[in-house]
């Protein structure tokens, strides 16, 4: 169990722009993935952090209510 907390935001209609990273963030990489790719990455153990998996679960629950 973990008491770690996080916040999840649903962003829509995003476009990629130039990053404005701080010096300590220079090695960060970004990539766009489809939903099916994310699900496969979770199934294959490529995405394992609980907050990312929980965020997808929250999105799916929200969509069920709509």
C-alpha positions in Angstrom: 0.0 0.0 0.0 1.0 3.6 -0.5 -0.2 6.9 0.8 1.2 8.7 -2.2 -1.2 11.2 -3.7 -1.3 12.9 -7.1 -3.5 15.1 -9.2 -4.9 14.1 -12.6 -6.1 16.6 -15.2 -7.9 15.9 -18.4 -6.4 18.0 -21.2 -8.0 18.1 -24.6 -7.2 19.6 -28.0 -3.5 19.8 -27.2 -0.8 20.7 -29.7 2.9 20.1 -29.3 5.1 23.2 -28.8 8.6 24.0 -28.0 9.6 22.8 -24.5 10.7 25.4 -22.0 12.6 23.1 -19.7 14.7 24.1 -16.7 18.3 23.1 -16.6 17.6 20.0 -14.5 14.9 18.8 -17.0 17.1 18.9 -20.1 17.3 15.1 -20.4 13.5 14.7 -20.4 11.8 13.1 -23.4 8.2 13.4 -24.6 6.2 11.1 -26.9 2.6 10.8 -28.0 0.8 7.5 -27.6 -2.7 6.3 -28.7 -4.9 4.8 -26.0 -4.5 1.3 -27.5 -0.7 1.8 -27.3 -0.9 2.8 -23.6 -3.1 -0.2 -22.8 -0.6 -2.5 -24.5 2.3 -0.8 -22.6 0.5 -1.4 -19.3 -0.2 -5.1 -20.2 3.4 -5.6 -21.3 4.8 -4.1 -18.1 6.3 -1.1 -19.9 4.2 1.3 -17.8 4.2 0.2 -14.2 3.8 3.3 -12.1 0.6 3.3 -10.1 -0.3 6.9 -10.8 -0.3 6.6 -14.6 -2.4 3.4 -14.4 -4.8 5.0 -11.9 -5.1 8.0 -14.2 -6.2 5.8 -17.1 -8.6 4.0 -14.8 -10.2 7.3 -13.8 -10.5 8.3 -17.4 -12.3 5.0 -18.2 -14.7 5.5 -15.3 -15.5 9.0 -16.4 -16.3 7.9 -19.9 -18.6 5.2 -18.6 -20.7 7.8 -16.8 -21.1 9.9 -20.0 
